[in-house]
C-alpha cells in the first residue's frame, strides 16, 4: 500500500479508538467502487460552478459517516474545501441555520489546512489578489504604498459580486484587510470570528468594519454564498458541505421539525436555483427518516425533491441519483477489509513476519465470522468493532509479545461498552461476555 508512515499511524490509532480515520480512507474503502465514477463526475460538475445536492441513506452501521468522509477526502485532493456538521438537537439544530453555518466554519478544511481553515483561506484570497495585481498592473513591488493602493482597487472589484449577495460579508473582509494594514491584529481576528458566525464579537470591532448584529438563521445561507465566492476567487474548486445524521429531526418537537424540514428544502431549492455555484451538499439519514411519518414525508415538497424509486435488486441502483443507499459490507468484504488493515499494519510493524504468519488470511476470516455471529449475524454493524478488535487485541499483541498466538490465547468478547447505542439496537442480540473458540 502506498501510505506514508504518518498516515498509517493516524489510521491505526483511529481504529484503536473505534473511530473513522480522518485521512487515508481510500485504504478502507471496500465496496465503494460502484460510487467512484458518479462522485468524481459530480465533483467535476461542481468545480464547473454548478451546485449539486446528494442524499445518502443507510441503516445504523451501514457506513454513512465513513462514506461522506471518503467523499470529503476525495474532494480535498481535487482542490475542494470541505465542512462536515453533525445535526444535533442542542448544538446544531437545523431550524437554526446560524448554528450550522458556525459549525461548518469551525470544521472548514482543505488539503493543506486542518479544520478551522477559514483564516488560511482568507489569507490565500488576499495573496491571490496581490499576485493578480503584480501580474496585470505596472506596479513596483518595492513600493508598498502603490502596491497597497492597487490591491485596494482590485479588492473592491472582487468584492463587488460578494457585496451584491452579502454586503456585510464583503464589509467584514474589507475591514479585515484595513486592520491588517494598520497592524490592528485584534480587530482582524475579531472580524474573522464574526465572518465565521461566532457570537459575542465586540461592538467596537464591528464598528470599525461598519457591520452590525450577528449572523441569524436567514443570513446564514447568504453568508454561505459569500464563502463560495471567496473560495472560488482564492483558487479552490468549490466546497463539499455535509449534514450528517439528519435523522435526529425525527426526535424533536413537531413545530421544530417542520421548521427544520423547511430549512432543508430551502437549501435544496437554493442549489437548484443556481444560488450556490460550486457547492456540493450531502446529507445522511436512515431509511426511517426518508420514508417514515416523522421525517421527509411530513413535507411533501421536500419528499418530492429527494424521492428515488429504488429497484428491488440493489445491484441496479443508480449512483447518480439524488438519493443513494448504502448496503453495508457483506462477509467477503469484511474479510477483505481486515486483510487490508493487516497488510497496512505489517508495513510499520516491529515483527512483520510474525504478524503475517499468526494473523494470516484464514485467521482474519475466522475472527470476522465469530464477531459477526456474536452480533446476531448483522454484518453491517460489525466493521467498526471488528477493526478495533483486530488492531488492538490481535495485531498489537502479536507485535508486542513473541509467544502470543491469537488462535490459542485470544478470547473474543463483546460487552455493552463495546457497542454504541445504535449498534446495540441494530444488532438486537445478547452481547454479554462469551468465550468463543477461535
C-alpha positions as CSV (number, residue, x, y, z in Angstrom):
1,X,0.0,0.0,0.0
2,X,1.2,3.4,-0.9
3,X,0.6,5.1,2.5
4,X,3.0,7.4,4.4
5,X,4.2,6.3,7.8
6,X,2.4,9.2,9.4
7,X,-0.9,8.5,7.7
8,X,-0.5,4.8,8.6
9,X,-0.1,5.7,12.3
10,X,-3.2,8.0,12.1
11,X,-5.3,5.3,10.6
12,X,-4.3,2.6,13.1
13,X,-4.7,5.0,16.1
14,X,-8.2,5.9,14.9
15,X,-9.2,2.2,14.5
16,X,-7.9,1.5,18.0
17,X,-10.3,4.2,19.3
18,X,-13.2,2.7,17.2
19,X,-13.3,5.9,15.2
20,X,-13.4,6.7,11.5
21,X,-9.8,7.9,10.5
22,X,-9.5,11.5,9.4
23,X,-7.4,10.6,6.3
24,X,-6.3,7.6,4.3
25,X,-9.9,6.4,3.8
26,X,-9.2,5.1,0.3
27,X,-7.4,2.2,2.2
28,X,-10.6,1.3,3.9
29,X,-13.0,2.0,1.0
30,X,-14.1,-1.6,0.4
31,X,-17.3,-1.9,-1.6
32,X,-17.4,1.8,-2.6
33,X,-16.0,1.4,-6.1
34,X,-19.6,1.4,-7.5
35,X,-19.8,5.1,-6.5
36,X,-16.4,6.3,-7.6
37,X,-17.3,7.4,-11.2
38,X,-20.6,9.1,-10.2
39,X,-19.0,11.0,-7.3
40,X,-16.0,12.1,-9.4
41,X,-18.3,13.2,-12.2
42,X,-20.4,15.2,-9.8
43,X,-17.4,16.9,-8.2
44,X,-16.2,17.8,-11.7
45,X,-19.6,19.4,-12.3
46,X,-19.4,21.4,-9.0
47,X,-15.9,22.6,-9.9
48,X,-17.5,24.0,-13.1
49,X,-19.7,26.2,-10.9
50,X,-22.7,24.0,-10.6
51,X,-24.5,23.1,-7.4
52,X,-25.4,19.6,-6.5
53,X,-27.5,18.0,-3.7
54,X,-27.0,14.4,-2.7
55,X,-28.9,12.4,-0.1
56,X,-27.4,9.3,1.4
57,X,-29.5,6.6,3.2
58,X,-28.5,3.7,5.2
59,X,-29.3,1.9,8.4
60,X,-27.1,2.4,11.5
61,X,-23.8,0.8,10.9
62,X,-24.0,0.8,7.2
63,X,-21.1,3.3,6.9
64,X,-22.8,6.6,6.2
65,X,-20.3,8.7,8.1
66,X,-17.4,6.8,6.5
67,X,-18.9,7.3,3.1
68,X,-19.3,11.1,3.4
69,X,-15.8,11.4,4.8
70,X,-14.5,9.3,1.9
71,X,-16.2,11.8,-0.4
72,X,-14.7,14.7,1.5
73,X,-11.2,13.3,1.3
74,X,-11.6,12.6,-2.4
75,X,-12.8,16.2,-2.9
76,X,-9.9,17.8,-0.9
77,X,-7.4,16.0,-3.2
78,X,-9.2,17.7,-6.1
79,X,-8.9,21.2,-4.6
80,X,-12.1,21.5,-2.7
81,X,-12.7,22.8,0.8
82,X,-14.9,20.6,3.0
83,X,-17.1,21.0,6.1
84,X,-19.0,18.4,8.0
85,X,-21.6,19.2,10.5
86,X,-23.4,16.6,12.6
87,X,-27.0,17.8,13.1
88,X,-27.8,17.9,16.8
89,X,-31.0,18.9,18.7
90,X,-29.0,21.2,21.0
91,X,-25.8,22.3,19.4
92,X,-26.6,22.4,15.6
93,X,-30.3,22.3,15.1
94,X,-31.3,22.6,11.5
95,X,-34.0,25.1,12.2
96,X,-31.3,27.5,13.3
97,X,-29.0,27.7,10.3
98,X,-26.7,30.2,12.0
99,X,-25.5,27.4,14.3
100,X,-25.0,25.1,11.3
101,X,-23.0,27.8,9.5
102,X,-20.9,28.4,12.6
103,X,-20.1,24.7,13.0
104,X,-19.3,24.5,9.3
105,X,-16.8,27.3,9.5
106,X,-15.2,25.7,12.6
107,X,-14.7,22.5,10.7
108,X,-13.8,24.0,7.3
109,X,-10.9,22.1,5.9
110,X,-8.7,21.9,2.8
111,X,-6.0,19.5,1.6
112,X,-3.3,21.7,3.2
113,X,-5.2,23.1,6.3
114,X,-6.7,21.3,9.3
115,X,-10.2,22.0,10.4
116,X,-10.6,25.7,11.1
117,X,-9.1,26.7,7.8
118,X,-11.0,30.0,7.3
119,X,-8.0,32.2,8.2
120,X,-5.8,30.4,5.7
121,X,-8.5,30.7,3.0
122,X,-8.9,34.4,3.6
123,X,-5.2,35.0,3.6
124,X,-4.9,33.0,0.4
125,X,-7.6,35.2,-1.1
126,X,-5.6,38.3,-0.4
127,X,-2.4,36.6,-1.6
128,X,-4.1,35.8,-4.9
129,X,-5.3,39.4,-5.1
130,X,-1.7,40.6,-4.7
131,X,-0.4,38.2,-7.3
132,X,-3.1,39.2,-9.7
133,X,-2.1,42.8,-9.3
134,X,1.6,42.1,-9.9
135,X,0.8,40.1,-13.0
136,X,-1.5,42.6,-14.6
137,X,-0.6,46.0,-13.4
138,X,2.6,48.0,-13.7
139,X,3.2,48.3,-10.0
140,X,6.6,48.5,-8.4
141,X,6.8,45.6,-5.9
142,X,9.2,47.6,-3.9
143,X,6.7,50.5,-3.5
144,X,4.4,49.3,-0.6
145,X,2.1,52.3,-0.8
146,X,1.5,51.9,-4.6
147,X,1.0,48.2,-4.2
148,X,-1.5,48.6,-1.4
149,X,-3.5,51.1,-3.4
150,X,-3.6,48.7,-6.4
151,X,-4.6,45.8,-4.2
152,X,-7.3,48.0,-2.7
153,X,-8.7,48.8,-6.1
154,X,-8.6,45.1,-7.2
155,X,-10.2,44.1,-3.9
156,X,-13.1,46.4,-4.4
157,X,-13.7,44.9,-7.9
158,X,-13.6,41.4,-6.4
159,X,-15.9,42.4,-3.6
160,X,-18.5,43.8,-5.9
161,X,-20.0,40.4,-6.6
162,X,-19.9,39.4,-2.9
163,X,-21.5,42.8,-2.0
164,X,-24.5,42.1,-4.2
165,X,-25.4,38.9,-2.3
166,X,-23.9,39.5,1.1
167,X,-22.9,43.1,1.7
168,X,-21.9,42.5,5.4
169,X,-19.7,39.6,4.4
170,X,-17.8,41.9,2.0
171,X,-17.6,44.7,4.6
172,X,-16.0,42.3,7.1
173,X,-13.4,41.3,4.5
174,X,-12.7,44.9,3.7
175,X,-12.4,45.7,7.4
176,X,-10.1,42.7,7.9
177,X,-7.8,44.0,5.2
178,X,-7.7,47.5,6.6
179,X,-7.0,46.2,10.1
180,X,-4.0,44.2,8.9
181,X,-2.6,47.2,7.0
182,X,-2.8,49.2,10.2
183,X,-1.3,46.4,12.3
184,X,-4.5,46.0,14.4
185,X,-4.4,42.3,14.7
186,X,-7.0,42.1,17.4
187,X,-9.6,43.7,15.2
188,X,-8.6,41.5,12.3
189,X,-9.0,38.3,14.3
190,X,-12.3,39.6,15.7
191,X,-13.7,40.2,12.2
192,X,-12.6,36.7,11.1
193,X,-14.5,35.4,14.1
194,X,-17.6,37.3,13.0
195,X,-17.3,36.0,9.4
196,X,-17.2,32.5,10.9
197,X,-20.5,33.2,12.6
198,X,-19.1,33.4,16.2
199,X,-21.3,35.4,18.5
200,X,-20.3,38.0,21.1
201,X,-17.8,39.8,18.8
202,X,-17.3,43.2,20.4
203,X,-19.3,46.2,19.1
204,X,-16.1,48.3,18.9
205,X,-14.6,45.7,16.4
206,X,-17.8,45.6,14.3
207,X,-18.0,49.4,14.1
208,X,-14.6,49.5,12.5
209,X,-15.9,47.5,9.6
210,X,-19.3,49.2,9.6
211,X,-21.1,46.0,10.3
212,X,-23.7,45.3,13.0
213,X,-25.6,42.5,14.7
214,X,-25.0,38.7,14.4
215,X,-25.5,36.2,11.6
216,X,-29.0,34.9,12.0
217,X,-30.9,32.0,10.5
218,X,-31.9,33.9,7.4
219,X,-28.4,35.4,6.9
220,X,-26.6,32.1,7.2
221,X,-27.4,31.0,3.6
222,X,-26.3,34.4,2.3
223,X,-23.0,34.1,4.1
224,X,-22.6,30.6,2.6
225,X,-22.9,32.2,-0.8
226,X,-20.2,34.7,0.2
227,X,-18.0,31.9,1.3
228,X,-18.4,30.2,-2.0
229,X,-17.3,33.3,-3.9
230,X,-14.4,33.7,-1.6
231,X,-13.3,30.1,-2.2
232,X,-13.6,30.4,-5.9
233,X,-11.5,33.6,-6.1
234,X,-8.9,32.0,-3.8
235,X,-8.4,29.2,-6.3
236,X,-10.4,26.4,-4.7
237,X,-12.6,24.1,-6.8
238,X,-15.6,24.6,-4.6
239,X,-17.0,23.3,-1.3
240,X,-18.4,20.0,-0.1
241,X,-20.9,20.6,2.7
242,X,-22.0,17.6,4.7
243,X,-25.0,17.5,7.0
244,X,-24.6,14.2,8.9
245,X,-27.2,12.4,11.0
246,X,-30.2,14.5,9.7
247,X,-32.4,11.7,11.1
248,X,-32.2,13.4,14.5
249,X,-35.0,15.7,13.2
250,X,-37.4,12.8,14.0
251,X,-36.9,13.3,17.7
252,X,-37.6,17.0,18.1
253,X,-40.9,18.8,18.7
254,X,-43.3,18.8,15.8
255,X,-43.0,22.6,15.3
256,X,-39.2,22.5,15.4
257,X,-39.3,19.5,12.9
258,X,-41.4,21.5,10.5
259,X,-39.0,24.4,10.6
260,X,-36.0,22.1,10.1
261,X,-37.5,20.3,7.2
262,X,-38.4,23.6,5.6
263,X,-34.8,24.8,6.1
264,X,-33.6,21.6,4.3
265,X,-36.0,22.2,1.5
266,X,-34.7,25.8,1.2
267,X,-31.1,24.6,0.9
268,X,-32.1,22.2,-1.9
269,X,-34.1,25.0,-3.7
270,X,-31.1,27.3,-3.5
271,X,-28.9,24.6,-5.1
272,X,-31.5,24.0,-7.8
273,X,-31.9,27.7,-8.5
274,X,-28.1,28.2,-9.1
275,X,-27.6,30.3,-6.0
276,X,-24.9,28.0,-4.7
277,X,-22.4,27.6,-7.6
278,X,-19.6,25.4,-6.5
279,X,-21.4,23.8,-3.6
280,X,-21.9,20.0,-3.2
281,X,-24.4,19.4,-0.4
282,X,-24.6,15.9,1.1
283,X,-27.0,14.8,3.8
284,X,-27.2,11.4,5.5
285,X,-30.1,9.7,7.2
286,X,-31.7,6.4,8.0
287,X,-34.4,4.9,5.8
288,X,-36.9,5.8,8.5
289,X,-36.0,9.4,8.0
290,X,-36.7,9.3,4.3
291,X,-39.7,7.0,4.3
292,X,-41.3,7.3,7.8
293,X,-44.0,9.6,9.1
294,X,-41.7,11.7,11.3
295,X,-39.2,12.6,8.6
296,X,-39.1,13.8,5.0
297,X,-42.6,12.5,4.3
298,X,-44.1,15.2,6.6
299,X,-43.0,17.8,4.0
300,X,-44.4,16.9,0.6
301,X,-42.3,19.4,-1.3
302,X,-39.2,18.1,0.3
303,X,-40.2,14.4,-0.3
304,X,-40.6,15.1,-4.0
305,X,-37.2,16.6,-4.2
306,X,-35.3,13.6,-2.7
307,X,-37.6,10.8,-3.8
308,X,-36.0,7.9,-5.7
309,X,-37.6,4.7,-7.0
310,X,-35.1,2.1,-5.9
311,X,-35.0,-1.2,-7.8
312,X,-35.7,-4.4,-6.0
313,X,-32.2,-5.7,-6.8
314,X,-29.7,-3.3,-5.3
315,X,-27.1,-4.2,-7.9
316,X,-29.0,-2.0,-10.3
317,X,-29.1,1.1,-8.1
318,X,-28.2,4.4,-9.8
319,X,-25.3,6.1,-8.1
320,X,-26.0,9.3,-10.0
321,X,-29.5,9.6,-8.4
322,X,-30.3,12.4,-5.9
323,X,-30.6,9.7,-3.2
324,X,-28.3,6.7,-2.9
325,X,-28.5,3.8,-0.5
326,X,-25.7,2.1,1.3
327,X,-26.0,-1.6,1.9
328,X,-23.0,-2.1,4.3
329,X,-20.4,-4.8,3.9
330,X,-21.0,-8.4,3.2
331,X,-18.9,-11.2,4.7
332,X,-16.3,-11.3,1.9
333,X,-15.9,-7.5,2.0
334,X,-15.5,-7.5,5.8
335,X,-12.7,-10.1,5.5
336,X,-11.1,-8.1,2.6
337,X,-11.2,-5.0,4.9
338,X,-9.4,-7.0,7.6
339,X,-6.7,-8.1,5.2
340,X,-6.1,-4.6,4.1
341,X,-5.6,-3.4,7.6
342,X,-3.4,-6.3,8.5
343,X,-1.2,-5.5,5.4
344,X,-1.2,-1.8,6.4
345,X,-0.1,-2.7,9.9
346,X,2.7,-5.0,8.7
347,X,4.4,-2.1,6.8
348,X,5.3,-0.4,10.1
349,X,5.4,-3.4,12.4
350,X,8.4,-4.4,14.5
351,X,7.8,-8.0,13.7
352,X,6.0,-8.2,10.3
353,X,6.8,-11.9,9.6
354,X,5.3,-13.0,12.9
355,X,2.1,-11.0,12.1
356,X,1.7,-12.4,8.6
357,X,2.1,-15.9,10.0
358,X,-0.2,-15.7,13.0
359,X,-2.8,-13.3,11.6
360,X,-3.0,-14.9,8.2
361,X,-6.0,-14.7,5.8
362,X,-7.6,-17.7,7.4
363,X,-7.5,-16.3,10.9
364,X,-8.9,-13.0,9.8
365,X,-11.8,-14.9,8.2
366,X,-12.4,-16.8,11.5
367,X,-12.3,-13.6,13.5
368,X,-14.8,-11.8,11.2
369,X,-17.2,-14.8,11.2
370,X,-17.0,-15.1,15.0
371,X,-17.6,-11.5,15.7
372,X,-20.5,-11.3,13.2
373,X,-22.2,-14.3,14.8
374,X,-21.9,-12.5,18.2
375,X,-23.7,-9.6,16.7
376,X,-26.7,-11.7,15.7
377,X,-25.4,-12.2,12.2
378,X,-25.7,-8.5,11.4
379,X,-22.6,-7.8,9.4
380,X,-23.4,-4.1,8.8
381,X,-22.8,-3.2,12.5
382,X,-19.6,-5.3,12.6
383,X,-16.9,-3.3,10.8
384,X,-16.0,-0.7,13.4
385,X,-15.8,-3.2,16.2
386,X,-14.1,-5.8,14.1
387,X,-11.3,-3.4,13.1
388,X,-10.9,-2.2,16.7
389,X,-10.5,-5.8,18.0
390,X,-8.3,-6.8,15.1
391,X,-5.8,-3.9,15.6
392,X,-5.9,-3.5,19.4
393,X,-6.3,-7.1,20.6
394,X,-4.7,-9.2,17.8
395,X,-2.1,-7.3,15.7
396,X,-0.7,-5.2,18.5
397,X,-0.4,-8.2,20.8
398,X,1.3,-10.3,18.2
399,X,3.8,-7.5,17.5
400,X,4.5,-6.9,21.2
401,X,4.5,-10.5,22.6
402,X,6.7,-13.1,20.9
403,X,4.8,-16.1,22.3
404,X,1.3,-14.8,21.6
405,X,-0.8,-16.8,19.2
406,X,-4.3,-15.5,18.7
407,X,-5.7,-18.9,17.9
408,X,-4.5,-20.2,21.3
409,X,-4.5,-17.1,23.6
410,X,-7.2,-14.7,22.4
411,X,-10.7,-14.9,23.7
412,X,-13.1,-12.7,21.7
413,X,-15.6,-11.0,24.0
414,X,-18.1,-8.3,23.3
415,X,-19.7,-6.2,26.1
416,X,-22.3,-3.5,26.1
417,X,-19.5,-0.9,26.5
418,X,-18.0,-2.1,23.1
419,X,-21.1,-1.0,21.2
420,X,-22.7,2.3,20.5
421,X,-26.4,2.7,21.4
422,X,-27.2,2.5,17.7
423,X,-25.1,-0.7,17.3
424,X,-26.8,-2.3,20.3
425,X,-30.2,-1.5,18.8
426,X,-29.2,-2.7,15.4
427,X,-27.7,-6.0,16.5
428,X,-30.6,-6.8,18.9
429,X,-28.6,-9.7,20.4
430,X,-27.2,-10.6,23.7
431,X,-23.7,-9.2,23.9
432,X,-22.7,-10.4,27.4
433,X,-19.0,-11.6,27.5
434,X,-18.8,-15.0,26.0
435,X,-15.8,-17.0,25.3
436,X,-15.5,-18.1,21.6
437,X,-13.4,-21.0,20.4
438,X,-11.1,-19.5,17.8
